[in-house]
Amino acid sequence: MHMTMKGEYAESNEVSKFYYQSRNAKVFLPKKLASKITSYFQTCSEIAHLRQKCDENTNNEQLGKFDHLIEIESKLSPQIDSELMDLLISINYLNEN
């Protein structure tokens, strides 16, 4: 989500801000959604870690892993957004009735 909004790769200091939220998701959200949020956080953390290590000497294996992680992030982000929106809509609907 951050990467999509900023159009940049994840930075460690930005990703680390969401550590506790990713952990708390297990308490406050449905299990499936919380699991996706945890996976998303872990993926973004790995991207940030790899990004710090990348330079012109980066090998193809590392670049392949980086691309794979970006693909995972790209799949999880809209799923999480959609499921959070659906959850908020359902909560609002229940509160209105």
VMD Tcl script that draws the C-alpha trace (Angstrom):
set ca {
  {0.00 0.00 0.00}
  {2.78 2.41 0.90}
  {4.73 1.44 -2.19}
  {1.69 1.87 -4.40}
  {0.89 5.27 -2.93}
  {4.46 6.56 -3.02}
  {5.53 4.82 -6.22}
  {8.74 3.78 -4.47}
  {10.21 0.69 -2.92}
  {9.72 0.03 0.75}
  {12.16 1.71 3.10}
  {13.02 -0.05 6.37}
  {12.10 2.94 8.51}
  {8.67 3.19 6.83}
  {7.95 -0.54 6.99}
  {8.95 -0.78 10.64}
  {6.21 1.70 11.58}
  {3.64 -0.99 10.77}
  {5.13 -3.77 12.91}
  {2.68 -3.46 15.79}
  {-0.32 -3.01 13.52}
  {0.57 -6.20 11.70}
  {0.82 -8.01 15.04}
  {-2.40 -6.50 16.41}
  {-4.32 -7.51 13.30}
  {-4.52 -11.04 14.74}
  {-6.47 -9.71 17.71}
  {-8.87 -7.35 15.97}
  {-9.47 -8.73 12.48}
  {-10.70 -11.99 10.97}
  {-8.01 -14.67 10.86}
  {-7.73 -14.77 7.04}
  {-7.34 -11.00 6.74}
  {-4.88 -10.83 9.64}
  {-2.79 -13.54 7.97}
  {-2.65 -11.54 4.74}
  {-1.61 -8.42 6.64}
  {1.15 -10.35 8.40}
  {2.35 -11.75 5.07}
  {2.23 -8.29 3.53}
  {4.31 -6.83 6.35}
  {6.87 -9.64 6.11}
  {7.08 -9.24 2.33}
  {7.60 -5.49 2.57}
  {10.24 -6.02 5.27}
  {12.11 -8.41 2.98}
  {11.84 -5.95 0.08}
  {13.26 -3.17 2.24}
  {16.09 -5.43 3.43}
  {16.97 -6.51 -0.12}
  {16.75 -2.93 -1.36}
  {19.37 -1.86 1.16}
  {21.71 -4.56 -0.14}
  {21.13 -3.95 -3.85}
  {23.75 -2.20 -5.92}
  {25.26 -2.59 -9.37}
  {26.87 -5.89 -8.29}
  {23.55 -7.52 -7.41}
  {23.26 -10.95 -8.99}
  {20.33 -12.35 -10.96}
  {19.24 -14.63 -8.11}
  {18.79 -11.63 -5.80}
  {16.97 -9.69 -8.52}
  {14.70 -12.68 -9.10}
  {13.83 -12.85 -5.42}
  {13.20 -9.11 -5.41}
  {10.83 -9.44 -8.40}
  {9.05 -12.35 -6.72}
  {8.52 -10.29 -3.55}
  {7.21 -7.33 -5.55}
  {4.75 -9.71 -7.24}
  {3.54 -10.98 -3.84}
  {3.14 -7.42 -2.57}
  {1.21 -6.46 -5.70}
  {-1.23 -9.32 -5.16}
  {-1.72 -8.86 -1.42}
  {-2.18 -5.09 -1.40}
  {-5.47 -4.94 -3.35}
  {-6.78 -8.04 -1.56}
  {-6.17 -6.44 1.83}
  {-7.68 -3.13 0.70}
  {-10.78 -4.87 -0.59}
  {-11.26 -7.08 2.47}
  {-10.77 -4.15 4.85}
  {-13.31 -2.10 2.91}
  {-15.80 -4.97 2.93}
  {-15.29 -5.39 6.68}
  {-15.82 -1.69 7.35}
  {-18.94 -1.67 5.19}
  {-20.36 -4.71 6.99}
  {-19.64 -3.18 10.40}
  {-21.31 0.06 9.40}
  {-24.28 -1.87 8.02}
  {-24.63 -3.79 11.29}
  {-24.45 -0.60 13.31}
  {-27.21 1.02 11.24}
  {-29.65 -1.87 11.79}
}
mol new
graphics top color blue
foreach p $ca { graphics top sphere $p radius 0.5 }
foreach p [lrange $ca 0 end-1] q [lrange $ca 1 end] { graphics top cylinder $p $q radius 0.2 }
display resetview
